[in-house]
Amino acid sequence: MRTLFSLALFLTSSLASAASLDYLGPKGTYSDQAAQLYAGQAGLTIGQALPTITAISTAVAAGQSQYGLVPNENSVGAFVAETSGLLAKGDPGWRIIGELALPISNTLLVKPGTPANAIKTIISHPQPFKQSAGYLAKTFPNVARQEVASTAAAAEAVSKGDGTTAAISAPAAAGVYGLTVLAADIQDDKTNATSFWAVQRAGQVFPAKLPNRVVVMLDAPVGSPALGEVVSGLRALGFTTRNVQSWPLGGGLGGYRFVIGFDSTHGYPLDRVERTVSSTQKALLLGAWRKN
C-alpha cells in the first residue's frame, strides 16, 4: 500500500488538544482517508463527514467547524472544480494553515458476482473520470457515466443498485459498502496524487511563524499593477510561483481575480510575508504554512 508522501502540519499542541477536523464524506472517500492521516499527525479528532466541499467551507467560515480539510488539486485532473468555484467568488472566509498530499489509487468496484460485461453505468466523482479517462476509453468505451458528489457516494449507489453499475472509488470503500474490486489502480498516471488544504476560520493567527508555502488572492482590474507587485514582492523574499488560477472579474475584458501559490526552500517570518502581501491593494494572504 502506498503511503503519504507529503504532509505539512502547523497546528500547535494547544490548538490541537481539543480541536476537530471536518471533511468531505461519507466514509470511504479519499477525503476520509486524508482526514484520518492528517488528524492522526496533527493530534486532532475526526469531526463531521459533510456532504459537499461547499458545506465544509460554509461551516468553517461561520465558526461551526474548527478546522476543515478541503481537496484542492489533483496531479492529473487539475484543480478541484468545487473548491475553485468557491475561490472564484472571492474571500471564502477561511485561511489555509496546512497541506497534505495523498497518492490516489482509483479502484473499480462492483457488487459481488458482477462481471465486467454486465456493467451498463459507471458512477464516480468528476475527478476520477478525468484521472482514469484512458482506461475507461479502452475498457468501457460504450458504458454510460454518472457523476456524483463523492467517490463514496458512488460506491454506496452501486451497493444499492441492481448489479449493472460500477463505481470508481477509493480501495477502502470496498469494505465499507460490501463491494468487490473488479480492477485496481486504473488511474492513467500511476503517480496520481491529490493535495488537500487544512483550513481555519479567517481572522485567526496563522500557526506557522516561518512559512515556506504561501497562497495569495488578489483582484487585478484592467491596468492594475497588483499581480506584478505581489509576485515581485514575494520573489524578493525568495518565493517562486507554484501555481495560478484566474477568473474574470466581470465588467469588461481584462480584469481578473487570481489565486497564486508560492513556494520557497526556506522559511520567512510570517510578519514579513503579511506586510509584503498587504502592501498591494486588493490582495489578501489566503494561506501560509510550513511544508517539511
N, C-alpha and C positions, 0 to 999 in steps of 0.2 A: 504493500500500500504506500502510495506516495505521501510525503509529509509536507507540512507547511514550509515554504521556502523563504518567506519574508514576513516579518512581524514587527510592528512598531507599537510600543505601549508607553503611554505617557500619563497615566493616572498615578497620583501619589497614593501611598498606602492609606492615608486618612480619608481620601476621597473614595477609594475603592472599598473600604471596610463595610459600608452599608449600602453600596450602590448596585443597581441592576442594569442590565443591558437588554433592550428590546430589539427584535429582529424580524425579518420577513419570514412568516410562517407559510404553511403549517409545518409540523415536524417532518423531517426527511428532505428538506431543501438544502441547497448548498449554503444558504444563509444560516440555516440551523447549524450546519457543520462549522461554519466560520465563527458563529457566535459561541459555540462550545469551546473552540480553540482560543478565541480572544478573551473570553471571560475567565477561562482557566489560567491564562498567563497574567491577566491584569488583576486577578483577585476579585472579580465581580461575580454577582449571582446572575443567573439567566432570568430575564424578565418575561414580558409577554411576547407571544408569537402573533404579530399583527398581520392583517390581510394584504396590505399593499405598502410600497415604499412611501407613497404619499401619506399613509396613516402614521408611519414612523416619523416622518418629517413633521407632521402636524402635532403629534404628541410631544416630541422633543421641544419644538418651538414654543408650545404652550406650557411647558413645565410639567406635563403629565407623565413624561418619561424622563428618567435621569440621564440615560445615555441610549443612543440608538446605533445600530450597525446598518449601514446603507451600501448596497452594491453600487460601484461607480463605473468600472471599466473592465472590459474583457480584452484579452490579447488578440482575439480573433474577431469577435463581434463588435468591437469598439465600445464607445460609451453606452451605458445602460440608458435606454430611452426615457424611462420614467424619472430617473434621477436628473438627467439633463433637462427634461421638461420643467422640473421644479426650479432649477437654476436659471433657466431662460426667463422666468418671471421676475427675477431679482433676488434680493436678500431672502434666503429661506427661513431665517430666524434661528439658525443653528450654526455652530462652528466645528471644524474638523480638528480633532485632537490626537488622532492616531490612524494607523492604516494596517491592514492585513492583506496579504496576497495568498490566495488559495489555489493550488493546482486543481483543475477541473477534469473529471473523468466522466464523460457522458455515457450513460448506460440505457439500452433499450429494454424496457420491462413489459411483461405481458402477464395475463392470468395464467396460472399453471395449466399446462396442456395445450396452450395456443401455439400453433405452428406459424411460421413466417407467412405462408401463403394464405392464411385466414385474415390477415390484418387489412382492414379497409381504411382505417384512420389512425394517424399518429398525432398524439397530443403532447404539447410542451409549452414552455415559456418561449418568447421570440428569440432569446439569445441562443439556446441550444440548437434551434433550427439553423441559425447562421453558422454556428460552430461545427455542425455536422452536415453541412449542405452537400459536400461531395459524396459522403457515404449514402445519404438519402437519395441523391440523384442516381447513383449506381445501383443501389439495392432495392429501393422502393420508389421507382420513378413515377408510378401512376397512383400512388396512395395519397389520399386527402390529408391535409394538415389542419389542426385546430389549435389555436393559441389560447393559453390560459394564463392566470396571474403568476403562477409559480410552477416549478417542476414537481413539487409535492402535490399540488392540486391536480396535475396531470396524472400522477400515479394513483391518486385517490379516485379519479374518474375512471381509470382503467379497472381498478379493483371492483368498482360498482357496475361495470359495463357488461356487455353480452359476449365478450371473448373475441371481438373483432377489432379491438383497439390496442394500441401500444403507447407507452409513454417514454419520452426521453427524459431521464431524471438522474438524480444522484444515486450511487450504489446503495446508500443507506435506506432509500425509500423502498427497496425491495422487501426488507424485513419489516418495516413499519406497516406496509399495506398488503403484505402477503402475496407478493408478485414474484415472478421468475425472471431471471436475466436471460434474455434471448441473444443479446450481443453486448459486449463490454468495450469500453474505450473507443467509441465510434466517432469521437471528435476528429476532424481532419488534421489538426495540428496537435501533436502529442505533447507539446509544451504549453498547451492551453491553460490559461490562468485568469482568475478574476480578482480584482482589487476591491476591498471594502473599506469604507471610511467609518471610523468611530466618531460620533458627533455628540456635542453637548449644546445646551441652550445658549443662544447669543447673549452677550453681556457678562459672561463669566470669564475668569482669568484663564488663559492658555496654560496648561500644566508644564509644557516644555519651556525651559528657560534658555536653551541653546538649540533652537530648531534648525534642522538641515533640510526640511521639506516645508514648502510654503505654497498656499493656493490663494490667489488674488482674484476678486471680482471687480470689474470696472466697466463703467459706461463711457463710451467714446463717441460723442456726436461728430458729425462731419466737421473736419478741420481741427478736432481736439488733439492736443499733443499727449493725452493721457497714456496711451499704450506705450509710446516710446519712453515716457518718463518713468513708468513703473519698471519696464524691462531694463533700462539703463541703470536705474537706481539700485535694483536688486543685483544686477551684474556687478556693480561696484562693490557689493558685499561678498561676491564670489558665487552667486547663484546663476544657474543656467536654466533656460526654458526646457521644461519636460514635456508638456502637452498643452494644447489650446483648444477651447471650444468657443464658438461665437454664434450670436443670433442677432438679426436686425432689430434695431430699437423702434422702428416704425417712424412715421412722419417724414418719409422721403428716403432716398437711397443714400447709402454711405455711412450711416451711424450704426454702431454695433455694441452689444454687451459681450464682454469677454470674461471667461473664467480660465485662468492660466496657472498651470502647475510649475513650480520651480524646484530645483534640486541642487544640492551642494555636497561636497565631500567633507565639509567642516560645519560645525555649528556656529551660529552667530547669536549674540544676545537678543532676546526677544524684543527689548525696548528699541533697539536699533532697527530691527525689521519693521516694527509697528510705526516708528517715525518715518521710515522710508516710504511705506505704503500710504500713510495718512497725508504725506506731503503732496500727493497727487489728488486733484479734485475728482470726486465721484469714484474713488477706489476704496475698497474695504478688504481687510485681511480675513479671508474666509476660512483659512486653516493654517496652523503652524504646529509642527510636531518633529520629533527626532526619530529618524529611521536608523536603527542599529545595523 
